[in-house]
Amino acid sequence: MKGIVNNKWILRMVIDGILPVDKPEGVTSFEIVKRVRKATGIKKVGHTGTLDKFASGLLLVCVGRATVLQQLFMEYDKTYIAALMLGKETETLDPYGKVVEECKVGRYSDEEIKRVLSEFTGKITQIPPSFSAIHHKGERLYKLALQGKKILPEPRKVEVKNIKLIENKTPEIIFEATVSKGTYIRALARDIARKLGTCGYLISLKRLRIGNFMVENALGYNLIDEISVRESIIPINEALKEMPCLEVSSERIRSVINGVPLDDIADVGQLSNIPEGFFRIVFRDTLIAVGIKEGKKCSYFRVIVTDPLQVIKENQ
C-alpha cells in the first residue's frame, strides 16, 4: 500500500545510541544483542562488557554509530550487589560449576566481615577465574577450561572503589561493591571467603550501575521490541552529557571527520579549558567525535559520523 513505510526501515535510518537493558538471570549478554538486532533490523549492535549468564542487571547496548564507543563505556566503574555462599567452592565460582572444594564455616560477626571487606578496598592484585573470557594464545580461557585445559590467569591490578556489607546471613554474605574495569566479582568473592578462613562462590550477582547509568532506568528484556527500543534509547550526545564539550561550527564538521588536528580546528583557549581525559566534539546536538586530552595534547579517540551533510540535516 502506498504511503506505508516499514517501521524497521525507519529505525535503521534514525537509531544511534545507548540502550540500557535489565538482563535477567539465565540469559547471555549476546542473546540481548541478538534480540535488539532482531527488534530493530540494525546489524551494528554490541554490548559494553559481558555480564555472566548466572548474573542479572544492567547491560549497556550500543546501537548504530554508538558501537564505535564500546571501548569508552567499558572504562566506566561498575557497582554490583553479590551473594557469597561460604563452605563450598565451584570450578566456575558461580552456581553453574561443579563443587571442587568443601570447607568448614565459622560464625562470623558483622565486625569480622566488615574488617575483611575493608582489606579489599583500594588497588588490589586479583587472579581472574579460569572460567573467564580472557584470551590466552588466541583462545578464551573458559573454552580451554571446558576442554580440560585449565590455565591459571596472570594476576592483574584492579581497584575496588567501595565495598560494604549489606547482610550477614552466614553461611551467606551479601555485599555491594563498586569496582574498576577488569574486576571479577567472582574472584573477589573467592578471595573474601579465603580471607575469612574458608571457601566460597557466588550464588547471585546483580549489576546495579555502570558510570551514571542505573538499572532502575533500564528496559526489561521481555519488553525489547522496535517501539520500546526507539522510546528507550539514549542519543549518544545525551549519554555522554557529563563529559566536557568542544563545540565546532558547521564549517569545521568536515575537518573533524577527516581527522584534521584539533589544534588547527579549535581556538587555543577552547582546548586549554578542557580538563584531561575524554571530551565530546559536537555540532549543536550531534556528537561528531570523542577526543582525549593527555597533558596539553588533544587528539581524537573516535570519530562518530562520516557525512557532514547528515549532521547539518539532523540539526535543522
Backbone torsions as a table, in degrees:
resi	resn	phi	psi	omega
1	MET	NA	134.2	-177.8
2	LYS	-65.0	143.3	176.2
3	GLY	90.0	-13.0	179.6
4	ILE	-95.4	126.2	-178.8
5	VAL	-115.0	134.8	179.5
6	ASN	-59.8	128.3	-176.9
7	ASN	-58.7	-38.8	-178.0
8	LYS	-66.5	-31.2	176.6
9	TRP	-65.0	-41.5	178.9
10	ILE	-62.5	-44.9	-179.5
11	LEU	-60.7	-40.9	180.0
12	ARG	-60.8	-32.4	-176.4
13	MET	-78.5	-28.4	-168.7
14	VAL	-118.2	-15.1	-172.8
15	ILE	-89.0	119.6	169.0
16	ASP	-145.5	128.1	178.4
17	GLY	161.1	-166.3	-176.9
18	ILE	-111.4	127.2	179.3
19	LEU	-112.9	106.8	174.9
20	PRO	-76.3	125.9	-178.4
21	VAL	-121.9	139.6	175.3
22	ASP	-92.8	99.8	-176.4
23	LYS	-77.1	128.8	175.7
24	PRO	-81.8	160.3	175.2
25	GLU	-62.8	141.8	176.8
26	GLY	92.4	-7.2	178.0
27	VAL	-108.1	136.0	179.4
28	THR	-81.7	159.6	177.5
29	SER	-62.3	-36.4	-179.4
30	PHE	-67.9	-32.2	177.0
31	GLU	-64.1	-33.8	175.8
32	ILE	-63.5	-46.7	179.6
33	VAL	-59.2	-45.5	179.9
34	LYS	-61.3	-38.9	-178.7
35	ARG	-66.6	-39.8	178.5
36	VAL	-67.4	-40.5	177.0
37	ARG	-59.5	-44.8	-178.2
38	LYS	-66.2	-39.9	-177.5
39	ALA	-68.0	-33.3	-174.0
40	THR	-103.8	-21.6	-173.6
41	GLY	77.4	10.0	-179.3
42	ILE	-97.6	129.8	-178.3
43	LYS	-83.1	-32.9	-176.8
44	LYS	-80.1	84.4	179.4
45	VAL	-137.4	136.0	177.3
46	GLY	-157.2	163.1	178.7
47	HIS	-105.8	170.6	-173.1
48	THR	-107.0	25.0	178.7
49	GLY	144.2	122.7	-174.8
50	THR	-60.8	136.3	170.4
51	LEU	-109.8	122.8	-174.7
52	ASP	-51.8	151.7	-177.4
53	LYS	-58.3	-38.6	-177.9
54	PHE	-74.3	-15.4	-176.1
55	ALA	-89.3	165.9	177.2
56	SER	-133.0	175.8	173.8
57	GLY	112.1	-157.5	-167.2
58	LEU	-73.2	126.4	172.8
59	LEU	-128.6	125.1	177.1
60	LEU	-90.6	124.0	180.0
61	VAL	-108.9	125.2	177.9
62	CYS	-93.4	131.4	-177.4
63	VAL	-121.8	136.5	176.0
64	GLY	64.8	-130.6	-176.9
65	ARG	-62.3	-20.8	-179.0
66	ALA	-67.7	-17.0	-177.3
67	THR	-63.4	-24.5	179.2
68	VAL	-71.6	-9.7	-179.0
69	LEU	-105.4	12.1	-179.4
70	GLN	-54.5	-44.1	-178.2
71	GLN	-61.8	-36.8	179.9
72	LEU	-62.6	-46.2	-178.9
73	PHE	-68.8	-24.3	176.9
74	MET	-67.2	-20.5	-179.0
75	GLU	-74.6	-16.6	-174.2
76	TYR	-68.9	147.6	172.0
77	ASP	-66.9	154.3	-179.0
78	LYS	-130.6	145.6	178.1
79	THR	-117.5	134.0	-177.9
80	TYR	-129.4	154.5	164.5
81	ILE	-117.3	130.3	-171.4
82	ALA	-131.7	148.3	175.1
83	ALA	-114.3	116.0	-178.6
84	LEU	-101.3	124.8	176.7
85	MET	-100.5	121.2	-179.6
86	LEU	-89.7	153.0	174.6
87	GLY	107.9	-17.6	177.5
88	LYS	-143.8	151.7	173.4
89	GLU	-128.8	133.2	177.7
90	THR	-102.0	160.5	-177.1
91	GLU	-64.7	-26.5	-179.9
92	THR	-98.5	-6.4	-176.6
93	LEU	64.7	21.2	176.8
94	ASP	-139.5	179.3	-175.6
95	PRO	-69.1	-14.4	-174.4
96	TYR	-84.3	-15.4	-175.4
97	GLY	-91.7	161.1	178.0
98	LYS	-79.1	149.7	-178.7
99	VAL	-70.5	128.3	-179.3
100	VAL	-115.5	-10.2	179.9
101	GLU	-155.9	142.2	174.2
102	GLU	-125.7	139.3	-175.2
103	CYS	-136.0	158.1	174.2
104	LYS	-73.8	147.1	179.2
105	VAL	-118.0	126.3	178.2
106	GLY	-87.4	-174.1	173.4
107	ARG	-99.3	120.7	-175.1
108	TYR	-114.3	126.8	177.0
109	SER	-76.4	163.2	176.4
110	ASP	-57.1	-39.4	-177.9
111	GLU	-64.2	-41.2	178.3
112	GLU	-62.1	-45.3	-178.4
113	ILE	-65.5	-42.8	179.6
114	LYS	-62.7	-37.7	178.7
115	ARG	-63.7	-43.6	178.8
116	VAL	-65.1	-44.2	179.5
117	LEU	-59.5	-38.5	-178.6
118	SER	-63.4	-26.1	179.2
119	GLU	-70.1	-14.2	179.7
120	PHE	-101.8	6.1	178.3
121	THR	-81.2	137.5	179.7
122	GLY	100.2	-160.1	-178.9
123	LYS	-80.8	126.3	-177.7
124	ILE	-132.4	162.6	172.9
125	THR	-101.0	127.8	-174.8
126	GLN	-128.0	137.3	172.6
127	ILE	-96.6	114.0	-178.7
128	PRO	-62.8	160.8	176.7
129	PRO	-64.9	150.8	174.9
130	SER	-65.0	-33.1	174.7
131	PHE	-89.1	89.2	179.9
132	SER	-152.3	171.7	-176.8
133	ALA	-88.8	8.1	179.0
134	ILE	-64.6	142.1	179.9
135	HIS	-86.2	142.4	172.9
136	HIS	-137.3	109.5	-178.7
137	LYS	52.5	44.4	175.3
138	GLY	85.9	-4.6	179.8
139	GLU	-116.9	145.9	175.6
140	ARG	-75.8	141.1	-175.4
141	LEU	-59.4	-37.9	-177.5
142	TYR	-66.3	-31.4	177.8
143	LYS	-69.5	-39.6	176.9
144	LEU	-65.8	-40.3	179.9
145	ALA	-63.3	-38.3	178.4
146	LEU	-66.6	-23.4	177.4
147	GLN	-88.4	3.8	-179.3
148	GLY	86.5	6.2	179.8
149	LYS	-102.3	85.8	-177.6
150	LYS	-85.2	115.9	179.6
151	ILE	-103.7	129.8	176.9
152	LEU	-78.3	114.9	-178.2
153	PRO	-64.0	155.2	176.3
154	GLU	-69.4	139.5	175.1
155	PRO	-59.9	149.1	178.7
156	ARG	-136.4	152.2	177.5
157	LYS	-85.6	125.9	175.8
158	VAL	-134.2	174.4	-179.9
159	GLU	-133.0	129.3	173.5
160	VAL	-99.1	106.7	-174.7
161	LYS	-72.6	-36.2	-178.6
162	ASN	-158.9	139.7	176.2
163	ILE	-146.0	134.9	-177.8
164	LYS	-146.0	150.3	176.9
165	LEU	-77.5	129.1	176.2
166	ILE	-97.0	-45.1	-179.6
167	GLU	-156.7	137.3	176.8
168	ASN	-105.7	104.2	177.8
169	LYS	-122.9	46.6	-174.8
170	THR	-39.1	127.9	15.0
171	PRO	-84.4	7.3	178.2
172	GLU	-103.4	132.1	178.2
173	ILE	-123.2	126.6	178.9
174	ILE	-107.1	126.3	-179.6
175	PHE	-136.9	160.2	177.5
176	GLU	-119.9	138.8	-178.1
177	ALA	-141.7	139.1	171.4
178	THR	-110.3	124.7	-169.9
179	VAL	-134.0	162.1	176.6
180	SER	-79.7	171.1	177.4
181	LYS	-60.8	149.1	177.4
182	GLY	84.8	-1.9	-180.0
183	THR	-85.1	129.7	176.5
184	TYR	-98.4	117.8	179.3
185	ILE	-68.5	-30.6	176.3
186	ARG	-60.8	-42.7	179.5
187	ALA	-70.3	-37.3	177.6
188	LEU	-62.0	-43.6	178.6
189	ALA	-63.1	-43.7	177.3
190	ARG	-56.1	-45.6	-176.1
191	ASP	-72.0	-33.7	175.6
192	ILE	-62.9	-45.2	179.4
193	ALA	-60.1	-43.9	-179.2
194	ARG	-65.5	-36.1	178.7
195	LYS	-66.7	-26.5	176.7
196	LEU	-82.3	-3.0	178.4
197	GLY	87.5	20.7	179.5
198	THR	-140.2	-156.4	175.3
199	CYS	-133.8	169.1	-177.8
200	GLY	-172.6	170.6	177.3
201	TYR	-150.4	162.3	179.7
202	LEU	-80.6	133.1	174.1
203	ILE	-103.2	-17.5	173.1
204	SER	-157.5	154.2	-179.2
205	LEU	-152.9	131.1	177.8
206	LYS	-132.9	129.7	176.9
207	ARG	-88.1	121.9	-175.3
208	LEU	-95.6	-32.1	-171.9
209	ARG	-151.2	145.1	168.6
210	ILE	-130.6	111.8	-174.5
211	GLY	58.7	-122.5	178.6
212	ASN	-98.7	5.7	179.1
213	PHE	-87.1	132.7	-176.4
214	MET	-115.6	144.6	-177.6
215	VAL	-64.3	-30.2	-178.5
216	GLU	-67.5	-15.6	178.0
217	ASN	-100.5	7.9	-175.3
218	ALA	-88.0	157.6	178.2
219	LEU	-82.3	131.4	177.7
220	GLY	-65.4	144.8	-177.2
221	TYR	-56.3	-44.1	-177.5
222	ASN	-73.1	-8.2	-179.7
223	LEU	-97.4	0.2	-177.3
224	ILE	-70.3	111.5	170.7
225	ASP	-148.9	176.4	-172.0
226	GLU	-62.1	-33.9	-178.9
227	ILE	-75.1	-46.2	-177.8
228	SER	-65.9	-34.5	176.8
229	VAL	-62.9	-45.3	-179.4
230	ARG	-61.4	-38.0	-178.3
231	GLU	-77.4	-27.7	-171.8
232	SER	-99.6	-18.7	-174.8
233	ILE	-67.2	141.7	-179.5
234	ILE	-102.6	121.3	177.7
235	PRO	-53.7	147.4	-173.3
236	ILE	-57.0	-45.7	-177.6
237	ASN	-62.1	-39.1	178.8
238	GLU	-69.4	-37.1	-179.8
239	ALA	-63.8	-25.1	-178.3
240	LEU	-108.1	21.7	-171.4
241	LYS	-62.2	-21.9	178.9
242	GLU	-76.2	-11.2	-176.2
243	MET	-83.6	141.0	176.0
244	PRO	-54.6	156.0	-170.8
245	CYS	-128.4	135.6	171.4
246	LEU	-115.6	114.1	-178.9
247	GLU	-92.2	138.0	178.1
248	VAL	-122.6	158.4	178.9
249	SER	-82.2	167.2	179.5
250	SER	-60.8	-30.5	-179.7
251	GLU	-69.3	-19.4	-176.1
252	ARG	-98.2	-4.5	-177.4
253	ILE	-59.2	-48.0	-178.8
254	ARG	-62.0	-36.8	179.5
255	SER	-62.4	-41.3	177.9
256	VAL	-64.2	-46.7	-179.1
257	ILE	-59.9	-35.8	-178.8
258	ASN	-84.3	0.1	176.1
259	GLY	77.5	23.3	176.5
260	VAL	-61.5	133.4	-177.7
261	PRO	-49.7	138.5	-176.1
262	LEU	-63.3	-28.5	177.1
263	ASP	-62.0	-25.5	-179.9
264	ASP	-90.6	-7.0	-176.2
265	ILE	-105.7	-46.5	-173.8
266	ALA	-101.5	158.4	173.7
267	ASP	-67.7	148.9	179.2
268	VAL	-57.4	-39.0	-179.8
269	GLY	-62.8	-39.0	179.1
270	GLN	-60.8	-46.5	-176.7
271	LEU	-70.6	-36.4	-178.1
272	SER	-68.7	-25.0	-179.8
273	ASN	-80.9	-10.7	-179.6
274	ILE	-83.6	127.7	178.3
275	PRO	-71.7	165.9	178.2
276	GLU	-63.7	149.3	-179.4
277	GLY	113.8	-163.5	-178.0
278	PHE	-78.3	148.6	174.6
279	PHE	-147.3	154.6	179.8
280	ARG	-86.5	145.9	170.7
281	ILE	-117.6	113.3	-169.7
282	VAL	-129.3	154.4	164.9
283	PHE	-118.7	110.8	-175.6
284	ARG	54.7	-113.6	-176.7
285	ASP	-100.1	5.8	-176.4
286	THR	-107.6	128.3	175.4
287	LEU	-78.6	121.8	-180.0
288	ILE	-94.5	-40.0	-177.6
289	ALA	-159.1	167.1	171.5
290	VAL	-117.0	129.2	177.8
291	GLY	-106.7	171.2	176.3
292	ILE	-138.5	134.3	179.0
293	LYS	-110.5	123.2	178.5
294	GLU	-125.4	110.7	-171.5
295	GLY	67.8	-123.0	177.1
296	LYS	-101.6	-1.5	-175.9
297	LYS	-90.7	127.4	175.7
298	CYS	-111.0	130.5	179.5
299	SER	-141.7	174.7	179.5
300	TYR	-85.0	137.4	170.6
301	PHE	-94.8	-53.1	175.5
302	ARG	-148.2	137.5	171.0
303	VAL	-96.2	129.7	-171.3
304	ILE	-91.4	-42.7	-173.6
305	VAL	-108.9	160.2	-179.0
306	THR	-123.0	-11.2	-174.8
307	ASP	-124.6	107.6	-179.0
308	PRO	-63.0	-32.6	179.7
309	LEU	-65.7	-36.6	178.0
310	GLN	-62.8	-40.1	179.6
311	VAL	-62.8	-43.6	-179.6
312	ILE	-65.3	-41.4	179.0
313	LYS	-62.1	-39.6	-178.8
314	GLU	-63.4	-21.1	-175.7
315	ASN	-111.5	13.6	177.7
316	GLN	-81.7	NA	NA
